[in-house]
Amino acid sequence: MANKRDLKKLINYICDDLFSECIAASLYCDNRKKEEVNSIITAIAMVRQNYIQRISHPEPGMPKKDYFNDLKKRLNEQIAEITDNIANI
């Protein structure tokens, strides 16, 4: 398992890349989809904040290995969902 600092850096890096992709996609889309772009940007910011907080404060009573494996799995699922939304713009 990587340390918490590395996980936080990875989450920041991924969210920054998703944000950049979303901004780039918004430059090429119609004005009608601006609300959809704004909602995706908001979702990216919420995912970043949520997972950074969850890394800093793990659930008590749950084995750390299981907790962080579950955290990574859920993060990957949400990143895939956001990526699909960006692709559909």
N, C-alpha and C positions, 0 to 999 in steps of 0.2 A: 504494500500500500504506500502510495506517495504521501509526503507530509502535507499538512493543511495549506501551507504557503504555496506549494506547487499546484494544488487543486484550485486554489483561488486564482492564481495566475492563468491557469488553463481556462477557467470559466470566463475570466475577463477577456482573454484572447479570442475565444469562440464568440462571445457576445459582440465584441468589437467587429469581428469579421462579418457576423450576421447583420449588424447595423450598417456596415459599409455596403454590403450586398443589397440591403433593402433600400438604401438611399440611391444607389446606382439604378436599381430597378424602377424606382419612382421617377427618375429622370426620363425614362423611356416609356412610361405608361400614360394613359389618358388622365385628364383632370378629374374624371369621374371616380377614379380609384384612389384618390388622395386619402379618403377616410380609411380605406382598407390598409393603406401604407402606414398611416398614423397608428392604427390599432396593432399592427405587427411590431412597430417600433416600441410601443408601450408594452407589448408582451415580452419583447426582448429585455427591456429594462426590468420588468417584474421578475423574469426568470433569473437574471443576474443577481438582483437583490435577494431573492428568496434563497438561492443556493449558496450564496456567500454567507448569509446568516445561518443557514443550516449546517455549514461546515464549521462555523465558529462555535455553535452551540448544539452539539449532538444530543440526541435523546438519551436521558438517563435510563439505565436498566437494560438497554439493548446492547448486545455485543458490538464493539466498534467495527469489526470487519464486516459483519452483516449490514450494519447501518450505512457504511460508506459504499458497499457494493450496491445496495438498494438506491442510494443517492445517485450513483453514477448511472445506473440503469434508467432511472426516471429522468435524469438530465438528458441522456441520449434520446429518449422518446420525445421529450419536449423540443429538443433541437431539431429532430427529424420533422416534427410537425411544423415548426416555424420555417424550416427550409422548404417544405412543400408549399406553404402559403406564399413564400417569396417567389417560388417558381410559377405559381399560378397568377401572379400579378400581370 
